[in-house]
Every structure is written in structure tokens, then in C-alpha cells.
Amino acid sequence: MATVTAFIVVSDAVKNKDKKKANVRFRLTDGRDFKSLHKSEISVINEQWDEKQQKIKARCLIDENERVKFDKAVNERKALINEIYKEKGKTLTSDLLNIEIDKILHPKKYDAPIQSFFEIFDEFLQKQKSELSKVRYNHYKVVFRCLKRFEMYTQKYSKQKSFKLELDTITPDTLQAFSDYLEKEHELFKEYLNLSEKKRDTELSDKELELFDKHSDLFNKELYTELSDNKKRKQSELQPRGQNTIKDILKKLRTFLLWCKKKAKKTTNDPFDDFKIGECKYGTPYYITIDERNQLYNLDLSLRPELERQRDIFVFQCLIGCRIGDLYNFTKANIINNEVHYIARKTKDDKPETVRVPLSTVAKEILNKYANYEGKELFPFISQQKYNDNIKKAFAVAGITRSVVIRDPLTSENVIRPINEVASSHLARRCFVGNMYKKVKDQNLVAALSGHVEGSRAFARYREIDEDMRKELVSMIE
């Protein structure tokens, strides 16, 4: 049975400013194998302490109210220690006992500051920064700013003047309102530009001026900034968001809210339980053939060395099939025994398996070409936007301009575009997956080299069942 004993140490009095007084200490014991100690702020004159009765001596001349107050304080501290022990058991060390008592006596010291929704989002970004590629991190920053503008829009343009995004109060209706805002934000921005232009030429009416001020708050420089890898894009070029883009923003918001609930334990609310985002819709996959890849690689670009470097990097990416975020993180340390070894950043939290891709003859040739490059990266990388621009230029110079059918993200209609105009770094990954799948026709084999998780639904976006494959499959049952 646990026992709490009060006692004093005479030497304490020497250390006190009032050299006559010592602090009352408490010893918690439970059998021979458990003991915890607590030094309290309750003090008593040495000569007045009754060690046996654990209170002020009965014969001491002292004000009766002071005696009652002291004895009550000692008894209450004993009771408090017993209550803490009942909760913590024998895990209660002396240090922990002192902390638990201090928490109860001075609760304000331990009150965590209340974080706002955006402070929590910023905490999420900082903790995930090392896990995300620069592009994906910037995409989350875009979501952050969209949410800021949505909150301000709701406050200024609706009856909910006190509206505030909070983890515990976000509902499916909030998510729907946010989705609706994303869909029409370009119209607000266009209206803002029109008002800005009109303001330069004429006086705005009071109503127009009020609207202009509201718009100006929404689209200030801090809240409206394009992605860092696309600085050339002017604000006036803002286009309507397609449904896939809106769904992607909502998925990133869902990732943040799940982090708040499951990892950070900051809320128990999950509004996405009753709000379905739906699957993104994509057009027919397209990719360059092996012959086109070789045509691009064999192109003489010696007079355009910058374009040649980015062309080489693109062909290397075609030969290993990694995502652009992974490619930009490669160093010479990723090359082991004529293989590229890496953990795909997009899947490292789920199943952090090492992807190993053997280097082909051409891949080795490209590596040898840049063996003397002194940067810490594997190749002389430039910004991803400039990389994509150079890919388009290289395609055009190489004469790879055949038409492909793509899905218009806004109208969902199929449109025909020259492949050089829609080429980007992701086309390299499609080239790797599409051509390899065409050869082996086994998703799991290809996924082992592309870094897709087993059974990935996204895999279908990288390969196409073309006419030759259809004929070959049917011939198998003749």
C-alpha cells in the first residue's frame, strides 16, 4: 500500500533566505522497491516541526489560523501525491512527480498556445519539407494561399463575416464551398484586372471602388503568387482551373487534414469522411516510341550546348523512368554497380522500397559524358520549367512533331496537338513505362523498375493497349 510521509531536512534552512525555515518534503513509498520524492514550497521553522506527527508541534505558540492553514497545506499535498500515484503507478519517478504537481498547481504554465489553422498548415509544411520534392512542396504552398484567399473571400463576400477556417469546424459544406471558389476564382481575378484598368482611365463608382478594394485584398502579392518554377507567367495569364486541378488541390488538403488527425493529433474531425473528391479523368496515354527517342538522342546539337545538355538529361530520364522530383535529387551516390538506386519520394511514406534500374548502354554513355561535372547533382539541372521548355524545343528541332490526342482539362473534350507542344519531363516517364509494358505486358514487372506501388491505378495513365498489342494478344489464342 502506498504511503506518503512529510519531513524536513534541517540543512534546507541554511539555503533559504529565511535561515530559520526549511521546505517540507514528501516521500512516496509503496513497498521496499518503490520511492519518489517531492520538495514542496511549503515551509516551516525548524524548531516548530513535529517529525512524528508531521505537522507543527502542539505546544508551539503560533497563530491558530496559521497552524490550520499549514496543516491543511501538508495534508492536501499528501492527498494530491496519492491521486497522482493512483493514475501513474510505479512509473512515477521523482522528476515526473514534481512535474505533475507543478502542472496542477500552475496550469497556465502548461497551456499550449492555440494555433490557428494556417499556423498548423505551416507546421505541416515545415515537417514535410524534407519528404517532398521542391515542386510538390510549392504545390502545397499554392493550396495554402488558395485557402487564405477562400477564407478572406468568405468573410468579405458572404454573410459569414466572422468566418474562420478551423480544424474542428470544417465540414463537407466547407469543402464544397472551397471547391466552388476554386472553380470561379479566375472570374474574380479577371474582374479585378478590368477594374484596375478602368481605375487608371476613369473614376470608379463607390460600388466599383468597394469591389476593387475587396479584390485587391484577395489578389495581393503575398496571397497571389505563381509557382516558383514558373516566374515568367504573368498574372494576367491566369486560366480557369480544370476539374483535375481542383481535385488535386482537394487531395492535398485531405492529406493535410489526415496528418492533423492521425499524426499530429490536433483534431478528431475528418470532413472528407462525407465528401468524395472523385477520380481524376485522363485522356488516352501517349508517349514517344523508342525510334523517336533515338532520333532525339542522335540529333546533332553541338551548336546549341544548353539544349544538348537538357536533351541528354531527358533521354537519360527516358531510360530509367523516374519521376522528375527523384531525378533532380540524384547524385553520383545513386549509381551503384551500373544501376540507379533510389527510393521514390512519392511512395516513401507508404512502402519505402529501393528502386533499382540497370543502366543501358546509352544511359552509361550519357553518364560518362558528364562524368567531370562538378556540381553535387548528377547532371547540370536547370529549373523544371526551363527544362520543360527545352524539351519542347528539342522535339521541334528533331522533327518529332506528330499529332497526338489529348484531353482538354477545362472542356473534357479531346483535342489534337503536336506532340512537341505538349512534351514535358513526364513524357520521359511515359516513354519508359509505355515502351517497356509493350514489350513485357506485365504491370508488376514494369512497376518494379518505375517505382509504382503494386496494383497502382495510376499505372494505366502511362501505357496504352495499342493496335499491335491487340493483334498479338488475339494471335495467342488462334
C-alpha positions as CSV (number, residue, x, y, z in Angstrom):
1,M,0.0,0.0,0.0
2,A,1.3,3.4,-0.9
3,T,2.3,5.8,1.9
4,V,3.1,9.5,1.8
5,T,5.3,10.9,4.5
6,A,6.1,14.5,5.2
7,F,9.5,15.5,6.6
8,I,12.1,18.3,6.6
9,V,15.8,18.5,6.0
10,V,17.5,20.9,8.5
11,S,20.2,21.9,6.0
12,D,17.4,23.4,3.8
13,A,17.1,26.2,6.3
14,V,20.7,27.3,5.7
15,K,20.0,27.6,1.9
16,N,16.8,29.6,2.4
17,K,16.8,33.4,2.6
18,D,15.0,32.9,5.9
19,K,17.6,30.8,7.6
20,K,15.2,29.6,10.2
21,K,12.8,27.9,7.8
22,A,13.0,24.6,5.8
23,N,10.8,23.4,3.0
24,V,8.6,20.4,3.7
25,R,9.5,17.4,1.6
26,F,7.4,14.4,0.9
27,R,8.3,10.7,0.4
28,L,6.1,8.4,-1.5
29,T,6.7,4.7,-0.9
30,D,5.0,1.5,-2.0
31,G,6.8,-1.5,-0.5
32,R,10.6,-1.8,-0.5
33,D,11.1,-1.4,-4.2
34,F,9.4,2.0,-4.9
35,K,10.2,5.5,-3.7
36,S,9.6,9.0,-5.1
37,L,10.5,12.3,-3.5
38,H,8.9,15.8,-3.8
39,K,10.3,19.0,-2.3
40,S,7.4,21.5,-1.8
41,E,7.2,25.2,-1.5
42,I,5.5,24.8,1.9
43,S,8.0,26.0,4.6
44,V,8.2,25.7,8.4
45,I,10.5,26.9,11.2
46,N,12.8,24.0,12.1
47,E,12.0,24.1,15.8
48,Q,8.3,24.1,15.2
49,W,8.2,20.9,13.1
50,D,6.9,17.7,14.7
51,E,8.6,14.9,12.9
52,K,6.4,12.2,14.3
53,Q,3.1,13.9,13.8
54,Q,4.2,15.6,10.5
55,K,2.8,18.9,11.5
56,I,3.5,21.9,13.7
57,K,4.1,21.0,17.3
58,A,1.1,21.3,19.5
59,R,2.9,23.3,22.2
60,C,4.2,25.9,19.8
61,L,2.9,29.4,20.3
62,I,1.6,30.3,16.9
63,D,-1.5,32.0,15.4
64,E,-4.2,29.4,15.2
65,N,-5.2,30.4,11.7
66,E,-1.6,29.9,10.6
67,R,-1.4,26.5,12.2
68,V,-4.7,25.3,10.5
69,K,-3.5,26.8,7.1
70,F,-0.1,25.0,7.4
71,D,-1.5,21.6,8.5
72,K,-4.1,21.8,5.7
73,A,-1.5,22.5,3.1
74,V,0.6,19.5,4.1
75,N,-2.5,17.2,4.2
76,E,-3.7,18.4,0.8
77,R,-0.2,17.8,-0.7
78,K,-0.2,14.3,0.6
79,A,-3.7,13.7,-0.9
80,L,-2.5,15.2,-4.3
81,I,0.5,12.9,-4.4
82,N,-1.7,9.9,-3.7
83,E,-4.0,10.9,-6.5
84,I,-1.1,11.2,-9.0
85,Y,0.2,7.9,-7.9
86,K,-3.1,6.2,-8.5
87,E,-3.0,7.5,-12.1
88,K,0.7,7.0,-12.9
89,G,1.6,3.9,-10.8
90,K,5.2,2.9,-10.3
91,T,6.3,4.7,-13.5
92,L,6.2,7.8,-11.3
93,T,9.8,9.0,-10.8
94,S,10.7,11.9,-8.5
95,D,11.2,14.2,-11.5
96,L,7.8,13.2,-13.0
97,L,6.1,13.6,-9.7
98,N,7.4,17.2,-9.4
99,I,6.2,18.0,-12.9
100,E,2.7,16.5,-12.4
101,I,2.3,18.5,-9.2
102,D,3.5,21.7,-10.9
103,K,1.0,21.1,-13.7
104,I,-1.8,21.0,-11.2
105,L,-0.7,24.0,-9.1
106,H,0.3,26.2,-12.1
107,P,-1.8,25.0,-15.1
108,K,-1.2,28.2,-17.1
109,K,2.4,27.4,-17.4
110,Y,1.5,24.3,-19.4
111,D,-1.3,25.7,-21.5
112,A,-0.3,25.1,-25.1
113,P,-0.7,28.3,-27.3
114,I,-3.7,27.9,-29.5
115,Q,-2.6,27.5,-33.1
116,S,-4.5,29.0,-36.0
117,F,-5.4,26.8,-39.0
118,F,-2.7,28.4,-41.1
119,E,-0.1,28.1,-38.3
120,I,-0.8,24.4,-38.2
121,F,-0.7,24.2,-42.0
122,D,2.7,26.0,-41.9
123,E,3.9,23.5,-39.3
124,F,2.8,20.7,-41.6
125,L,4.8,22.2,-44.5
126,Q,7.9,22.6,-42.4
127,K,7.8,19.0,-41.1
128,Q,7.1,17.6,-44.6
129,K,9.6,19.8,-46.4
130,S,12.4,17.2,-46.4
131,E,10.0,14.5,-47.6
132,L,8.6,16.4,-50.6
133,S,10.2,17.4,-53.9
134,K,10.6,21.1,-54.4
135,V,7.7,21.1,-56.9
136,R,5.3,19.2,-54.6
137,Y,6.3,21.5,-51.7
138,N,5.5,24.5,-53.9
139,H,2.2,22.9,-54.9
140,Y,1.2,22.7,-51.2
141,K,2.2,26.4,-50.8
142,V,-0.3,27.1,-53.6
143,V,-3.0,25.2,-51.7
144,F,-2.1,27.3,-48.6
145,R,-2.6,30.5,-50.4
146,C,-5.8,29.3,-52.1
147,L,-7.2,28.6,-48.6
148,K,-6.1,32.0,-47.4
149,R,-7.9,33.7,-50.2
150,F,-11.0,31.5,-49.7
151,E,-11.2,32.5,-46.1
152,M,-10.9,36.1,-46.9
153,Y,-13.4,35.8,-49.8
154,T,-16.0,34.2,-47.5
155,Q,-15.5,37.0,-44.9
156,K,-15.8,39.8,-47.4
157,Y,-18.4,38.5,-49.9
158,S,-20.8,36.4,-47.8
159,K,-22.9,36.9,-44.7
160,Q,-20.3,34.9,-42.7
161,K,-18.3,38.0,-41.7
162,S,-16.7,36.1,-38.8
163,F,-15.9,33.0,-40.9
164,K,-12.6,31.4,-40.0
165,L,-11.1,28.1,-41.1
166,E,-10.6,25.8,-38.0
167,L,-9.7,22.2,-37.9
168,D,-12.6,21.2,-35.7
169,T,-15.3,23.1,-37.6
170,I,-14.5,22.3,-41.3
171,T,-17.5,20.4,-42.7
172,P,-18.3,18.8,-46.1
173,D,-20.2,22.1,-46.9
174,T,-17.0,24.0,-46.2
175,L,-15.1,21.7,-48.7
176,Q,-17.9,22.2,-51.3
177,A,-17.7,26.0,-50.9
178,F,-13.9,25.9,-51.3
179,S,-14.3,23.7,-54.4
180,D,-16.8,26.2,-55.9
181,Y,-14.5,29.1,-55.1
182,L,-11.6,27.4,-56.9
183,E,-13.8,27.0,-59.9
184,K,-14.8,30.6,-60.2
185,E,-11.6,32.4,-58.8
186,H,-10.4,33.2,-62.3
187,E,-13.6,35.2,-62.9
188,L,-12.9,37.3,-59.8
189,F,-9.4,37.9,-60.9
190,K,-10.5,38.9,-64.4
191,E,-13.0,41.3,-62.8
192,Y,-10.1,42.7,-60.7
193,L,-8.0,43.3,-63.8
194,N,-10.8,45.0,-65.5
195,L,-11.5,47.3,-62.5
196,S,-7.7,48.0,-62.3
197,E,-7.6,49.1,-65.9
198,K,-10.8,51.2,-65.6
199,K,-9.4,52.8,-62.4
200,R,-6.4,54.1,-64.4
201,D,-8.6,55.8,-67.0
202,T,-11.7,56.9,-65.1
203,E,-13.2,57.4,-61.7
204,L,-14.7,54.2,-60.2
205,S,-18.2,54.5,-58.7
206,D,-18.5,53.9,-55.0
207,K,-19.8,50.4,-55.6
208,E,-17.0,49.6,-58.0
209,L,-14.4,51.1,-55.7
210,E,-15.7,48.9,-52.8
211,L,-15.5,45.8,-55.0
212,F,-12.0,46.8,-56.2
213,D,-10.8,47.1,-52.6
214,K,-12.1,43.6,-51.8
215,H,-10.5,42.2,-54.9
216,S,-7.2,43.9,-54.1
217,D,-7.1,42.2,-50.7
218,L,-7.6,38.8,-52.3
219,F,-5.1,39.2,-55.0
220,N,-2.3,41.0,-53.2
221,K,1.3,39.9,-53.9
222,E,1.6,37.8,-50.8
223,L,-1.6,35.8,-51.4
224,Y,-1.4,35.5,-55.1
225,T,2.0,34.2,-56.3
226,E,2.7,31.8,-59.1
227,L,4.8,28.7,-58.6
228,S,8.5,29.5,-58.1
229,D,9.5,27.5,-61.2
230,N,7.1,29.5,-63.4
231,K,8.1,33.1,-62.7
232,K,7.7,34.2,-66.3
233,R,3.9,33.6,-66.2
234,K,2.1,36.9,-65.8
235,Q,-0.9,37.2,-63.5
236,S,-3.0,38.3,-66.5
237,E,-2.5,34.8,-68.0
238,L,-4.4,33.1,-65.2
239,Q,-6.6,30.5,-66.7
240,P,-9.7,28.7,-65.4
241,R,-8.9,25.6,-63.3
242,G,-9.9,22.2,-64.8
243,Q,-11.7,19.6,-62.6
244,N,-8.5,17.6,-62.3
245,T,-6.6,20.6,-60.9
246,I,-9.4,21.3,-58.4
247,K,-9.4,17.6,-57.4
248,D,-5.7,17.7,-56.9
249,I,-5.9,20.7,-54.6
250,L,-8.6,19.0,-52.6
251,K,-6.5,15.8,-52.3
252,K,-3.6,17.9,-50.9
253,L,-6.0,19.5,-48.5
254,R,-7.2,16.0,-47.5
255,T,-3.6,14.9,-46.9
256,F,-3.0,17.9,-44.6
257,L,-6.2,17.2,-42.6
258,L,-5.3,13.5,-42.3
259,W,-1.9,14.5,-41.0
260,C,-3.6,16.7,-38.4
261,K,-5.9,13.9,-37.3
262,K,-3.6,10.8,-37.4
263,K,-0.1,12.0,-37.0
264,A,-0.2,15.4,-35.2
265,K,-3.3,14.5,-33.2
266,K,-4.6,18.1,-33.4
267,T,-8.2,17.2,-34.2
268,T,-10.6,14.3,-34.4
269,N,-12.6,15.9,-37.3
270,D,-12.4,14.4,-40.8
271,P,-14.8,16.2,-43.1
272,F,-13.7,14.1,-46.1
273,D,-15.5,11.1,-44.5
274,D,-18.7,12.5,-46.1
275,F,-17.1,14.4,-49.0
276,K,-16.0,12.4,-52.1
277,I,-13.4,14.1,-54.4
278,G,-13.9,11.6,-57.2
279,E,-11.3,10.3,-59.6
280,C,-9.3,12.5,-62.0
281,K,-10.1,11.8,-65.6
282,Y,-7.3,11.5,-68.2
283,G,-7.2,11.1,-71.9
284,T,-5.6,8.3,-73.9
285,P,-2.0,7.8,-72.9
286,Y,0.6,9.0,-75.4
287,Y,4.4,8.6,-75.4
288,I,7.3,8.7,-77.8
289,T,8.5,5.5,-79.4
290,I,11.9,4.0,-79.0
291,D,12.7,5.1,-82.5
292,E,11.7,8.7,-81.7
293,R,13.8,8.6,-78.5
294,N,16.8,7.5,-80.5
295,Q,16.1,10.1,-83.2
296,L,16.1,12.8,-80.5
297,Y,19.4,11.4,-78.9
298,N,21.2,11.2,-82.3
299,L,20.3,14.8,-83.2
300,D,23.5,16.9,-83.5
301,L,23.1,19.8,-81.1
302,S,26.7,20.7,-80.8
303,L,26.0,24.3,-81.8
304,R,23.3,24.6,-79.1
305,P,25.1,23.2,-76.0
306,E,22.4,24.2,-73.5
307,L,19.7,22.5,-75.5
308,E,22.1,19.5,-75.9
309,R,22.5,19.1,-72.1
310,Q,18.8,19.2,-71.4
311,R,18.2,16.8,-74.3
312,D,20.7,14.4,-72.8
313,I,19.0,14.6,-69.4
314,F,15.6,13.9,-71.0
315,V,16.9,10.8,-72.8
316,F,18.5,9.6,-69.6
317,Q,15.2,10.0,-67.8
318,C,13.5,8.0,-70.7
319,L,16.0,5.2,-70.0
320,I,15.4,5.0,-66.2
321,G,11.7,6.1,-65.9
322,C,11.9,8.0,-62.7
323,R,9.8,11.0,-61.7
324,I,11.2,14.4,-62.2
325,G,11.4,15.1,-58.5
326,D,13.5,12.0,-58.0
327,L,15.8,12.8,-61.0
328,Y,16.6,16.2,-59.6
329,N,17.8,14.7,-56.4
330,F,20.1,12.2,-58.0
331,T,23.8,12.4,-57.2
332,K,26.7,10.2,-58.2
333,A,26.0,8.2,-55.0
334,N,22.8,6.9,-56.6
335,I,24.9,5.0,-59.2
336,I,25.8,1.6,-57.7
337,N,27.2,-1.3,-59.8
338,N,25.9,0.1,-63.1
339,E,22.4,0.6,-61.6
340,V,20.5,3.6,-60.5
341,H,19.3,3.1,-56.9
342,Y,16.8,5.4,-55.3
343,I,13.7,5.5,-53.0
344,A,10.7,7.0,-54.9
345,R,9.8,10.2,-52.9
346,K,6.1,9.9,-53.8
347,T,5.8,6.5,-52.2
348,K,8.5,6.6,-49.5
349,D,5.9,7.1,-46.7
350,D,3.8,4.1,-47.7
351,K,6.3,1.5,-48.8
352,P,9.8,2.8,-48.8
353,E,11.3,0.3,-51.2
354,T,14.5,0.9,-53.1
355,V,14.0,1.1,-56.9
356,R,16.9,-0.4,-58.9
357,V,17.2,0.2,-62.6
358,P,20.1,-1.3,-64.6
359,L,21.8,1.2,-66.8
360,S,21.6,0.7,-70.6
361,T,24.5,1.3,-72.9
362,V,23.1,4.7,-73.9
363,A,22.5,5.7,-70.2
364,K,26.1,4.8,-69.4
365,E,27.2,6.8,-72.4
366,I,25.3,9.9,-71.1
367,L,26.7,9.5,-67.6
368,N,30.3,9.3,-68.9
369,K,29.7,12.4,-71.0
370,Y,29.0,14.4,-67.8
371,A,31.4,12.5,-65.5
372,N,33.5,15.6,-65.0
373,Y,30.5,17.7,-64.0
374,E,31.5,19.2,-60.6
375,G,28.0,20.0,-59.2
376,K,26.6,18.0,-56.4
377,E,23.8,16.8,-58.6
378,L,24.2,14.0,-61.2
379,F,23.7,16.4,-64.2
380,P,23.7,20.2,-64.8
381,F,20.0,20.7,-64.0
382,I,18.1,23.9,-64.5
383,S,14.7,24.9,-63.3
384,Q,12.0,22.4,-64.1
385,Q,10.0,24.9,-66.1
386,K,13.1,25.7,-68.3
387,Y,13.8,22.0,-68.6
388,N,10.3,21.5,-70.0
389,D,10.7,24.5,-72.4
390,N,14.0,22.9,-73.7
391,I,12.3,19.5,-74.2
392,K,9.7,21.2,-76.4
393,K,12.4,23.0,-78.4
394,A,14.5,19.8,-78.8
395,F,11.4,17.9,-80.1
396,A,10.8,20.6,-82.6
397,V,14.4,20.7,-83.8
398,A,14.4,16.9,-84.1
399,G,11.3,17.0,-86.2
400,I,9.2,15.0,-83.7
401,T,6.0,16.9,-84.3
402,R,3.4,14.2,-84.9
403,S,-0.1,14.9,-83.7
404,V,-1.5,13.4,-80.5
405,V,-4.9,13.4,-79.0
406,I,-5.1,15.0,-75.5
407,R,-7.9,15.7,-73.2
408,D,-8.7,19.4,-72.7
409,P,-8.7,19.8,-68.9
410,L,-11.4,22.5,-69.0
411,T,-13.8,21.2,-71.5
412,S,-13.0,17.5,-71.1
413,E,-13.1,17.3,-74.9
414,N,-10.4,15.5,-76.9
415,V,-8.2,17.9,-78.9
416,I,-5.4,17.3,-81.4
417,R,-2.0,18.9,-80.6
418,P,1.6,18.5,-82.0
419,I,3.5,16.3,-79.5
420,N,6.3,18.8,-79.3
421,E,3.9,21.4,-77.9
422,V,2.8,19.2,-75.1
423,A,6.1,17.4,-74.4
424,S,7.4,17.7,-70.8
425,S,9.6,15.8,-68.3
426,H,6.7,13.5,-67.5
427,L,6.7,12.3,-71.1
428,A,10.1,10.6,-70.3
429,R,8.5,8.5,-67.6
430,R,5.7,7.6,-70.0
431,C,8.2,6.7,-72.7
432,F,9.9,4.3,-70.2
433,V,6.7,2.7,-68.9
434,G,4.8,2.6,-72.2
435,N,7.5,1.0,-74.3
436,M,8.5,-1.5,-71.6
437,Y,4.9,-2.5,-71.0
438,K,4.6,-3.0,-74.7
439,K,7.5,-5.5,-74.6
440,V,6.7,-7.5,-71.4
441,K,2.9,-6.9,-70.9
442,D,3.3,-7.3,-67.1
443,Q,2.4,-4.4,-64.9
444,N,4.2,-5.7,-61.8
445,L,7.5,-6.3,-63.7
446,V,7.4,-2.7,-65.1
447,A,6.3,-1.3,-61.7
448,A,9.4,-2.8,-60.1
449,L,11.5,-0.5,-62.3
450,S,9.2,2.5,-62.5
451,G,8.6,2.9,-58.7
452,H,4.8,2.4,-58.9
453,V,3.3,0.7,-55.9
454,E,1.9,-2.8,-56.6
455,G,-1.6,-2.5,-58.2
456,S,-1.3,1.2,-58.8
457,R,-4.3,2.6,-60.5
458,A,-2.1,5.5,-61.8
459,F,-0.2,2.9,-63.9
460,A,-2.8,2.9,-66.6
461,R,-2.1,6.5,-67.4
462,Y,1.4,5.5,-68.6
463,R,0.7,2.8,-71.1
464,E,-1.7,2.1,-73.9
465,I,-3.0,-1.1,-75.4
466,D,-2.1,-0.2,-79.0
467,E,-3.1,-1.9,-82.3
468,D,0.0,-4.1,-82.5
469,M,-0.6,-5.4,-78.9
470,R,-4.2,-6.2,-79.7
471,K,-3.3,-8.2,-82.7
472,E,-0.5,-10.0,-80.8
473,L,-2.9,-10.9,-77.9
474,V,-5.6,-12.2,-80.2
475,S,-3.0,-14.3,-82.1
476,M,-2.1,-16.1,-78.9
477,I,-5.5,-17.9,-78.9
478,E,-5.6,-18.9,-82.6
